[in-house]
Amino acid sequence: MAHQASYRVYRPRSFREVQGQTLTVDTLREAVRQGRLTHAYLFAGPRGTGKTSVARILAKAVNCTALEDDGNPCLRCESCRSVESGQHLDVIEIDAASNRGIDEIRDIKERITHQPAQGRYKVYIIDEVHMLTPDAFNALLKTLEEPPPHVLFVLATTEAHKLPVTVLSRCQRYEFKRLTVAEIADRLRYVSEQEQVAYEPEALDILAEASDGALRDALSLFDQAVAVEGKLTAAGAARMSGMMDRRQVESLVEAMTRSIHELVEAVIEIRSEGVDDKLILRDLARQLRDILLFRVGGDALFPAYRRESLRRLDALLPDSVEPAWWIHAADQLAAAESRLRGGFPAQLAVELALLKLQQELQEASGALPDPTSSPELRSPKTLEAVAHNDNNPVSARDPYQAVLDVMKRERPSTHALFDEWASGTWSASEGLVIQFKSSVHFNLVQDPHHKEVLERAIKAVLGDDSGYQLRLQEGTGTVTQGSPRSLAEEVRDWFGAVPLLGFDEPHNR
C-alpha cells in the first residue's frame, strides 16, 4: 500500500485539533453547540492554514448524531465516519478551479431543493471559490441569498478580494491566519514522535520557518526530508527547503570579510552542494536584514533556534558598519536576482553581486581604501577570480568576451558587429578599449541603439562606473570616442575648477 502523506494522516478531525485558528474554531464550535448557524460561510486565508479541514469538521459537527457538549463532533457515529471517508451523501465538495462554469452552479441549484439523504444538513464546500466565472457567481447569488433551511454553503478561498461584493455580503466571513513558527514546530514535533522519526529540534524550526505559515507545506517538507535521510537533521531540513544551512551561511558571511579568493571559493562550494543561485541571494539578503534587526532590537525579535546563529554571524561582521549599508546590501542582492530573471549568467551574477558587497563592506568598515584608487580591485584579475569553473559560460579571463556574451543575448545584431569587426582590451588606466578594423563599422556603432546595448553590457559586467573607448585604427592615425561624460566634467571644462552651488568648499566672492 502506498504511503499516505502526513498532511492527510494528521489532518485535524475535530475543532480541538485545529492548530493556530483559535478564534475561528471557537466561534464555529459555539455556533454549532447553540444551534445558531448561518446559511453561508466564507473561509479566507493563505494556503495550507486549515480552511478545507475546518469546513469538513463543520460538516461533521452539524450532522453528528452524538455531538459532544462542547460542540465537537463525536468522530464515532456513522455520519462522522462517512464525512471522514468522503462518502457522506449530503456533504458535497467542489473544486472551483476545475469546475468553475455556470453549468456546475446550476446543477447545485437544482439539487439543493432535495431534502438531505443521510444527515440534517446538506453542506456544499466550494474550494478556491474565487475561480468561478462571472456568470457562475451571478447564478450562485440567488441561492446564497435565500437557500433552503437544510442547506449550508462553505466557500473557501486564498484570494477573497477577487470575490464580488454581492457574494461577500451574503456570507459570514472568517479569516484564517498564517501559523507561527512555534505552532508549526510543535505540530511537527508531535508528528515526528507519532511516526517515531528521530529529529534535531533545529530541523523542526527550519521546516516551520520555510513553510511560510502553511502547516500543510511544512508537513510536505517533513515527508521529503524523512524520505531522503530516514531522520530529520538541520542540514537535511535546510537542503529540502532549498535554503543554505547554518554552516553555509556562516562560511559565506565570513568570506565576505576576507579575500576575493575566499569569497569566490565559498560561493563555488555552496553551489556545488546544490543550493540554487537565486536562493543564495535571497538567503543572504534575509541574513543581512536579520543581522541589522538583531543589532538594533536584540535577539528577542527572533525564535530561540536562530539566536545563537545570529550571534555568531554578528561576531563575524565589523561593528562600525552603519545601518544604511545593510539596507543597501539587501537591495543590491535583490537587483542581482532580477539579473538572473533577465538571462544573465547565474554564477556570474551571484559572484559579481557578492564581490561588490564585499568591497563596499570592507570600505565601510575601514578595511579597504576607496575602490577607485585600488588597482587590484579594478583589474581584470577580479573577473578572472569570479568565474573560473566550467559551469560559467562567460570567459572570465577576457572582460571584452564577457561583454560580448551579454550583448549576444540582448541584441544579436549588435553582438555580430562588435564580435566580427572589433577587438577589445581592458586596463585599469583606460577601462575597456574597443578598436574597430574599418571606418564603416566604426560609424555604424554610433547608432544610439548599438551604443545603448554596449553600455548596458559594460555596466552589467564591469560595474556602473566603468568607462570605455571606441577607436578606429587606420594606418597610423587613430580616432577615439569615449564613453559619455558627466555633466560635472563638462562644466569643469567650460568654467574650470570653480565650486558650484555650494557643493564644494565655499569660495570668496
Secondary structure as UniProt FT lines:
FT   HELIX           6..9
FT   HELIX           15..17
FT   HELIX           22..34
FT   STRAND          40..44
FT   TURN            47..48
FT   HELIX           51..63
FT   TURN            65..66
FT   TURN            69..70
FT   HELIX           78..85
FT   TURN            89..90
FT   STRAND          91..95
FT   TURN            96..98
FT   HELIX           102..111
FT   TURN            112..113
FT   STRAND          122..127
FT   HELIX           129..131
FT   HELIX           134..145
FT   TURN            149..150
FT   STRAND          151..157
FT   HELIX           160..162
FT   HELIX           165..168
FT   TURN            169..170
FT   STRAND          172..175
FT   HELIX           181..194
FT   TURN            195..196
FT   HELIX           201..210
FT   TURN            211..213
FT   HELIX           215..229
FT   HELIX           234..240
FT   TURN            241..242
FT   HELIX           246..256
FT   HELIX           260..272
FT   TURN            273..274
FT   HELIX           277..297
FT   HELIX           299..301
FT   HELIX           304..316
FT   TURN            319..320
FT   HELIX           323..341
FT   TURN            342..343
FT   HELIX           346..364
FT   TURN            365..366
FT   HELIX           371..373
FT   HELIX           375..378
FT   HELIX           380..386
FT   TURN            390..391
FT   TURN            396..397
FT   HELIX           399..410
FT   HELIX           412..421
FT   STRAND          422..427
FT   TURN            428..430
FT   STRAND          431..436
FT   HELIX           439..444
FT   TURN            445..446
FT   HELIX           448..462
FT   TURN            464..465
FT   STRAND          468..474
FT   TURN            475..476
FT   STRAND          477..482
FT   HELIX           487..495
FT   TURN            501..502
//
